[in-house]
């Protein structure tokens, strides 16, 4: 899935959109674009962060499904906790080793 057909454009909420699209059967974006999306995530305003989490959980069938989809992307840490996203949440080694599929 390409988040933007004309190239990467930043919006901190796009990471949650990727997970929603994946739950509908779309393929995830390339690793490089995913890294850019995760780099933007800490910039998401508190109000929008909470709104996107609720929307995501409702769309994908709950927190457990959202976490499973995120782990398929090679995400480590808790990207569903606003305080936790300020750290490093992308495991590039897991993706490169093939332990997760993107």
C-alpha positions in Angstrom: 0.0 0.0 0.0 1.3 3.4 -0.8 0.0 6.0 1.6 0.5 8.7 -1.0 0.7 7.9 -4.6 2.7 11.1 -5.4 5.3 10.5 -2.7 5.6 10.7 1.0 3.8 13.5 2.7 3.9 13.6 6.5 1.0 13.4 8.8 1.5 11.8 12.2 -1.8 9.9 12.0 -0.9 8.0 8.8 0.6 5.2 10.8 -2.8 4.3 12.3 -4.3 4.6 8.8 -1.8 2.0 7.6 -3.0 -0.5 10.2 -6.6 0.1 9.4 -5.9 -0.5 5.7 -3.9 -3.7 6.5 -6.9 -5.0 8.4 -8.9 -4.6 5.2 -6.4 -6.7 3.3 -4.1 -4.1 1.8 -0.3 -4.7 1.9 1.8 -2.5 4.2 4.0 0.3 2.8 7.7 -0.1 2.1 10.0 -0.3 5.1 11.4 3.2 4.3 8.0 4.8 4.3 7.0 3.0 7.4 10.0 4.3 9.2 9.1 7.9 8.2 5.5 7.3 9.5 6.8 6.1 12.8 9.2 9.0 13.0 6.2 11.4 12.7 4.0 9.6 15.3 5.4 11.4 18.3 4.3 14.7 16.7 0.6 13.7 16.8 -1.4 16.0 19.1 -2.8 14.4 22.2 -6.4 14.9 21.2 -5.8 13.4 17.7 -3.8 10.6 19.2 -6.7 9.4 21.4 -9.2 9.9 18.6 -7.1 7.8 16.3 -6.6 5.0 18.8 -10.3 4.7 19.4 -11.0 4.7 15.7 -8.3 2.1 15.1 -9.6 -0.3 17.8 -13.2 0.0 16.5 -12.1 -0.5 12.9 -9.8 -3.5 13.4 -11.9 -5.3 16.0 -10.1 -4.3 19.2 -6.7 -3.7 20.8 -5.4 -7.2 20.4 -6.0 -7.2 16.6 -4.3 -3.7 16.3 -1.3 -5.0 18.3 -1.0 -8.1 16.1 -1.1 -5.9 12.9 1.5 -3.6 14.3 3.8 -6.5 15.2 3.5 -7.6 11.6 5.1 -4.3 10.6 8.1 -4.9 12.8 7.0 -2.4 15.4 8.4 -2.8 18.9 7.2 -1.1 22.0 3.8 0.2 22.6 2.7 2.5 19.8 -0.8 2.7 21.3 0.5 4.5 24.4 1.1 8.1 23.7 4.0 8.3 26.2 5.7 5.2 24.8 5.9 6.5 21.2 8.5 9.0 22.1 11.1 6.2 22.2 12.3 4.0 19.4 9.4 1.8 18.1 10.7 0.4 14.9 12.8 -2.8 14.8 14.7 -2.5 11.5 16.7 -5.6 12.4 13.6 -7.7 12.7 12.4 -6.6 9.3 15.8 -7.1 7.6 16.2 -10.6 9.2 12.9 -11.7 7.8 11.3 -12.4 11.2 8.5 -10.0 10.2 7.0 -9.6 6.7 6.4 -6.2 5.2 
